[in-house]
C-alpha cells in the first residue's frame, strides 16, 4: 500500500508559463507551450480511476492536502497527508526526486535506486490540468492495473 501511495504521490503539481511571440502581428498563431514548461508548478489531486472505474482516495486528507511540485531545475517534490489519529490531517511524508519529460512520458526518479523510477504516460497537460496513466500493480495482487490520475494546477 505504501508503494502505491508513493506512486500516486509522484504524479501531481506544476506551474505554467505562457509564452508570447516577439512579433506584435495579430495574425500570428501562438506556438503551443512545451510540456516541460506546462508542468512547472504545483498540482493538486482531483480524481483517479482504476481499470476504468472511479476510485475514492484512501483518506480525504490525500485528496484535499497532497500535492506535487515540479521545478524548472528538474526537481520533483510530493507531500503526503493522512488522518492517522482521527484529529485531522497530518503531513506524514515528503518525497523528493527528479523529473523529466520526453515524448509525453513523465519520468520520475526517487533517489539513486533504479527501482524507484516511474514512467507515466501524459494523457493531457494544459495550463490547468495534468492527466496521466500508468500500468502498475496498484492493489498488490500481482496483476497490472490501469491507473489514471487527474490533477489541477494549485497556483
Beta strands, then each sheet from edge to edge (+ up, - down):
strand 1: 41-50
strand 2: 53-54
strand 3: 67-70
strand 4: 75-82
strand 5: 90-102
strand 6: 105-109
strand 7: 117-125
strand 8: 129-136
strand 9: 145-153
sheet 1: 2+ 1- 3+ 4- 5+ 6- 7+ 8- 9+
end
